[in-house]
Amino acid sequence: MSEQNSHLVCPHCQATNRVPAERLSAAPKCGKCSQPLLTANPHELTTQTASKVIQKNDVLTIVDFWASWCQPCIMMAPEFKTAASQLPQVVFAKLQTDKYEQAAAPYNIRSLPTMVAFKNGKEIARQSGALPSHQIVQWVQSLNS
């Protein structure tokens, strides 16, 4: 097996960690703060953290772009959380576009909610509209195959 490392940004302290690929399934912890790197829970991005998480994570990272005034976004939030709990080796994050407009601007979001999949700092797919958790899981799994 190759000794390939993946970079993972800690959702707690934002330190970038290098994790051997074979250790991604073994609940890796941050070298700086000792918190879990993969939480199976969406974490909130801010203007300060969004680009680092998106650009530095080598693993599949799904970002839910949403707004507080968007009813479908509010309805999808628990579905997104459920999907995250079913895919613990994928990073799930949320970016509130009405609160962090500067952070969302580079991603050219035209409708909400929109989920964007990133891998190795590059956008690989996007999906607009609210989805139930099983469809989110199916969509994410289709990206990993």
N, C-alpha and C positions, 0 to 999 in steps of 0.2 A: 504494500500500500504506500502511496506517495505521502511524503511529509508536508502536505499542504496546510498552510495556516490561513485562517479567516480572521479578518479584523471585525471586532464587535465594539460598538460604543456602549458604555455602561449607562443604563437608563437612570441611574441614581446620581453618579458623580460626573458623567460625561467623559471619563477617561477612555481612550481607545486601547483595547486589549487585543493581543494576538493569541488566537486559540487554534490549536491543531484541529483539523477537520474531524478526526475521529473522536475528539473530546466534546464536540458540540452537543451530542446526545447525553453527556454525563453531567448535566447541570453545572456548567462552568461558572466560576465566580470571578468578580473583578479583582485584578491584582492590586488596585489602589484602595478600594473601600470594602472589599470582601462580600459585596452584595451579589445576588444572582444576576448574570448577564442576560439570560433568557427567562422572562418572567411569566410567559403565557398569559399576559395581560397587556392591553394597550397602554402606552404611556403618552402623556401630553407633551407635545413639542411647543417650543416658544421661538421667538425670533432668534435668540441666542443658540438654541440647540438644533433647530430644524436642519440647517444645511450640513452640520457636522454628522448628525445621525444618517441623513440621506447619502451624503458623499462618502463617508468613511466605513459604513457597514458593508461588508462583502456578502453577508448572507441576505436572503430574500427579505425585504423590508416593505411592508404594506402600510401606506399612509392614507388615512381617512381625512380628506379635506372637508370640513363642515363649518356651519355657522349656527350661532345660538338662536337666530330667528327662523331657521329652516326646519319645518315640521318633519319632513322625511328624514332629515339628519338626526333629529331627536329620537325618532322611531327606530332608526337603524343602530343607534349606539349600543343597546344591549345585545343586538345580533352580532355586531362587530366584536364585542367582548367575548361572546360565546365562541365565535370562530377562533379568536386568539387562544382561548383555553384548549381548543382541540388541535392546534398546530403549534406546539411549544418550541419548535426549532425555527420558527419564523418570527421576525420582529414585527409587532403591530404597534402603530403609533397614530396619534390624532393631531391634526393641526387646525385650530379654530381660525378660519379665514377672516372673520370680522374683527377679531382681537389682534391677530398677527398678520395684517395685510402685507407688510414688507416681506415676511417669510414665505407667504403663499404666492406672491407675484411671479417669481421666476418659473412657476410650474404651469402657468397659463390655464388655470382652472376656469371653466366656462359655465359649469352647472354644479349644483350641490345636491346630495353628497357625491363626491368623486373619490374613488380609491385609486391610488397610483402605486404600482409595484416597481420597486427599485432593486437592482442587484449590482454590486460593485460600483455604486455611485451613478448608475445609468438607469433611466426609465425603460422598463421592458414591456409594460402594459398599463392600461387604465380602464376603469369601469365606472360609468356614471349611473346614478340612481340608487335608491335604497334596495338592498337585497336581504333576504332572510339568511340566517347563519349557515344553513346547509349549502346555499348557493355561493356564499363567500368562500367557504371551505373548498367547494368544487373548483371555483375559479382559481384560488391560490394553488391548489394541488395541480391544476393543469399547467401552471407556470413552472412548476418544479420538475415536470416530467420531460 
